[in-house]
Amino acid sequence: MEKRVRDCIVQKTAETLIRASTTFRADKKSVYKRAIEKETNARSKWVLETILDNAIVAEKNQSPLCDDTGIPHLFLEVGKGKAVSGEMLDAIQEGVAVGLRKLPGRPMAIMGNSMQRLDQSGGLDDDPAAVQIAPIIIRTISEETIRLHILMQGGGPAIRGKTYRVFHHHSVETVINEVVEWAGEAVKQLGCTPCTLAIGIGRSQLEATALMTEAQVYGCYDLQNDLESEITARVNESGIGPLGLGGSTSVLATFLRVGPQRASGVRIVCIRPCCCFEPRHASVEFEEA
């Protein structure tokens, strides 16, 4: 790979990570504005307004949306006529490190061997770039391009998330009822609401989690299918509201991806109650690689 191309990938990746960490997408700003307009609970309305104001300031100053700057999760789309090399992946990882230092990301990496990392006795690495990326998800696309999506995933939603089986009983309603029950519990415990529910339904824990991540990449606040709208509406009936203060906006939207299924009595469901700032997502295309 030419140095010029490598440097471009590093720079674009770093810029994308910073944009994901500091900026609300246009559709997310719109859904917050709609929620503010319809919210009748004065305290909850103030929370929604404050979150949106915070996002506007963060974008202007290129500062993190949240103190928990998150773990980088990468989703790579590869056109059928394109190729991804080890050099390219290495350049992307370098770009992530550059972005984490420039942001700056919060130092969160624990040093040491397996046991020391588990009990945190190895100590904290002061370098924000020591936070390693999660395993990269790769998908093929019909477009002739290579597109990188970066998601910055915080700890709170991971703590409240759940991946488990649902006995479907040959009924979509049974699956959705279980999802709504899980979501209600997660949203109540999350704290940083309103949230966006990211849900993946697959054949295994790995596939369901990948689909949940994919839901965050492709989800749109301005375009919700019937199942997504139903889940959002039913969880909002709980009245949990922003920061648990009550009101009509506990969930802004639901992003749902249903993958291939096997002839089985169960469906594996992964749900992540993304906090009020998530999904923190941005993407970039690499013209040369």
Buried (B, 14 or more C-beta within 10 A) or exposed (E): BEEEBBBBBBBBBBBBBBBBBBBBBEBBBEBBEBBBEEBEBEEBBBBBBEBBEBBEEBBEEEBBBBEBBBBBBBBBBBBEEBEBEEEBBBBBBBBBBBBBEBBBBBBBBBBBEEEEEEEEEBEEBEBBBBBEBEEBBEEEBEEEBBBBBBBBBBEBBEEBBBBEBBEBEEEEEBBBEBBBEBBBBBBBEBEBBBBBBBBBBBBEBEBBBBBBBBBBBEBEBEEBEEBBEBBBEBBBEBBBBBBBBBBBBBBBBBBBBBBEBEEEEBBBBBBBBBBBBBBBBBBBEBEEB
